Amino acid sequence: MKPINNEKGAVLVVALIIVGLLAVIGTAVTMTTSIELKIARNEKVAQTAFHRAEGGRILAGRVLRSLVGGTAYNDGDSFEGNADIAVMDGDFEMEEIGDPDTASDSPDVQMTGSLLANVNVDKLDVSPLPGSSAEFASGYEGVGKAGAVQIMYHIDSIGSTSSGAVSEVEVEYRIIPQ
């Protein structure tokens, strides 16, 4: 065989192959980056919804403590003068578990604006504190140990975002009236 001494165009072919490989690598990197950005955005949105639900749970505890402490609310009143926090049901601390209202349909406390959370609170139980009895130290300090009760509530808080992410937090909350 006679060797080919005409190599015109070989450099062009090699350059085209290298450009093609670089294009494939660039496309793969771009696709990976866009997927990672979407994952990060979804994670941020989910965390925002969770933090809003958690904020609703914390707020419900504050509202319950103020109600048990003697503060009265009418339906639709704002909480502590904040227009973004409304007590939708002024006597919700008296609702028993199993009431037909829910956090999504008819919340007891509603957070609007940038907060976006709905909260439902139901009373579970009123009982003596553990370790107390009617006989123990009766008359001690005027009321005795029998005066200590606990009120158990079920708090259901649903936080949401404008993009449609929803997170729900449910807790049991105990209040010991003073």
C-alpha positions as CSV (number, residue, x, y, z in Angstrom):
1,M,0.0,0.0,0.0
2,K,1.1,3.4,-0.8
3,P,0.9,5.9,2.1
4,I,-1.4,8.8,1.7
5,N,0.6,12.1,1.7
6,N,-2.5,14.2,1.2
7,E,-3.7,15.2,4.7
8,K,-5.7,18.3,3.6
9,G,-8.9,18.5,5.8
10,A,-7.7,16.1,8.5
11,V,-7.3,19.0,11.0
12,L,-10.8,20.2,10.1
13,V,-12.2,16.7,10.8
14,V,-10.4,16.5,14.2
15,A,-11.6,20.0,15.1
16,L,-15.2,19.1,14.3
17,I,-15.0,16.0,16.4
18,I,-13.6,18.1,19.3
19,V,-16.3,20.7,18.9
20,G,-18.9,18.0,18.9
21,L,-17.6,16.5,22.1
22,L,-17.5,19.9,23.8
23,A,-21.1,20.5,22.7
24,V,-22.2,17.2,24.3
25,I,-20.3,17.9,27.5
26,G,-21.7,21.5,27.6
27,T,-25.3,20.2,27.1
28,A,-24.8,17.6,29.9
29,V,-23.5,20.2,32.3
30,T,-26.3,22.7,31.5
31,M,-29.0,20.0,32.0
32,T,-27.5,18.9,35.3
33,T,-27.3,22.5,36.5
34,S,-30.9,23.2,35.6
35,I,-32.1,20.1,37.3
36,E,-30.2,20.9,40.5
37,L,-31.6,24.4,40.5
38,K,-35.2,23.0,40.2
39,I,-34.4,20.6,43.1
40,A,-33.1,23.5,45.2
41,R,-36.2,25.7,44.4
42,N,-38.6,22.8,45.3
43,E,-36.7,22.2,48.6
44,K,-36.9,25.9,49.5
45,V,-40.6,26.1,48.7
46,A,-41.3,23.0,50.8
47,Q,-39.3,24.4,53.7
48,T,-41.2,27.7,53.4
49,A,-44.5,25.9,53.7
50,F,-43.2,23.9,56.7
51,H,-42.0,27.0,58.5
52,R,-45.3,28.7,57.9
53,A,-47.2,25.7,59.4
54,E,-44.8,25.7,62.3
55,G,-45.3,29.4,62.8
56,G,-49.1,28.8,62.9
57,R,-48.5,26.2,65.6
58,I,-46.5,28.6,67.7
59,L,-49.1,31.3,67.2
60,A,-51.9,29.0,68.2
61,G,-50.1,28.4,71.5
62,R,-49.8,32.2,72.1
63,V,-53.5,32.7,71.3
64,L,-54.5,29.9,73.6
65,R,-52.5,31.3,76.5
66,S,-54.0,34.7,76.0
67,L,-57.6,33.2,76.0
68,V,-57.0,31.1,79.1
69,G,-55.5,34.2,80.7
70,G,-58.7,36.1,80.2
71,T,-58.4,37.9,76.9
72,A,-61.6,37.7,74.8
73,Y,-61.8,37.7,71.0
74,N,-64.8,38.2,68.7
75,D,-65.0,36.3,65.4
76,G,-62.6,38.0,63.0
77,D,-60.6,40.0,65.5
78,S,-56.9,40.6,64.8
79,F,-54.4,39.1,67.2
80,E,-52.4,41.7,69.2
81,G,-53.2,44.4,66.6
82,N,-51.6,42.5,63.7
83,A,-53.9,42.7,60.7
84,D,-52.3,39.6,59.1
85,I,-53.4,37.4,62.0
86,A,-57.1,36.9,62.5
87,V,-58.9,34.9,65.2
88,M,-61.7,33.6,63.0
89,D,-63.6,31.8,65.8
90,G,-63.5,33.8,69.1
91,D,-64.4,30.9,71.4
92,F,-62.4,28.1,69.7
93,E,-60.7,27.1,72.9
94,M,-64.0,25.5,73.9
95,E,-64.4,23.3,70.8
96,E,-64.2,19.6,71.5
97,I,-62.3,17.2,69.3
98,G,-64.5,16.0,66.4
99,D,-66.0,19.4,65.6
100,P,-66.7,19.6,61.9
101,D,-64.4,22.6,61.4
102,T,-60.9,21.9,60.0
103,A,-57.8,23.9,59.4
104,S,-58.3,23.9,55.6
105,D,-62.1,24.6,55.6
106,S,-62.9,26.8,58.5
107,P,-59.7,27.7,60.5
108,D,-59.9,29.0,64.0
109,V,-56.8,31.2,63.5
110,Q,-55.8,32.5,60.0
111,M,-52.5,34.0,59.0
112,T,-52.6,36.0,55.7
113,G,-50.2,38.2,53.8
114,S,-46.7,36.8,53.7
115,L,-47.6,34.2,56.5
116,L,-50.2,32.0,54.8
117,A,-51.2,29.5,57.5
118,N,-54.5,28.2,58.7
119,V,-54.8,26.7,62.2
120,N,-57.6,24.6,63.9
121,V,-57.6,24.0,67.6
122,D,-59.8,21.4,69.4
123,K,-59.9,20.7,73.2
124,L,-59.0,17.1,74.0
125,D,-59.3,16.9,77.7
126,V,-59.4,18.7,81.1
127,S,-57.8,16.6,83.8
128,P,-55.9,16.8,87.1
129,L,-52.1,17.1,86.7
130,P,-50.2,13.9,87.2
131,G,-49.5,13.4,90.9
132,S,-52.4,15.4,92.2
133,S,-55.4,14.2,94.0
134,A,-58.4,15.5,96.0
135,E,-57.0,13.9,99.2
136,F,-53.4,14.9,99.0
137,A,-52.5,18.0,101.1
138,S,-56.1,19.2,101.1
139,G,-56.2,22.8,102.1
140,Y,-52.6,23.5,101.4
141,E,-52.0,27.0,100.2
142,G,-55.8,27.6,100.2
143,V,-56.7,25.2,97.4
144,G,-54.5,22.3,98.0
145,K,-52.8,20.3,95.3
146,A,-56.2,19.3,93.9
147,G,-56.5,22.8,92.3
148,A,-54.0,22.0,89.6
149,V,-55.5,20.9,86.3
150,Q,-54.2,20.6,82.8
151,I,-56.1,21.4,79.5
152,M,-55.0,19.4,76.5
153,Y,-55.5,20.8,73.0
154,H,-55.0,19.3,69.5
155,I,-53.5,21.9,67.2
156,D,-53.6,21.3,63.4
157,S,-51.7,23.9,61.4
158,I,-51.5,24.0,57.6
159,G,-48.9,26.3,56.0
160,S,-48.9,27.0,52.2
161,T,-47.0,29.0,49.6
162,S,-48.2,30.9,46.6
163,S,-46.7,28.2,44.3
164,G,-49.0,25.5,45.8
165,A,-46.7,23.8,48.3
166,V,-48.5,22.7,51.5
167,S,-47.2,21.4,54.8
168,E,-49.2,20.3,57.9
169,V,-48.1,20.2,61.5
170,E,-50.2,18.5,64.2
171,V,-49.3,18.7,67.9
172,E,-50.9,18.2,71.3
173,Y,-50.6,21.2,73.5
174,R,-50.9,21.3,77.2
175,I,-51.9,24.4,79.2
176,I,-51.8,24.6,83.0
177,P,-54.0,27.6,84.0
178,Q,-52.6,29.7,86.8
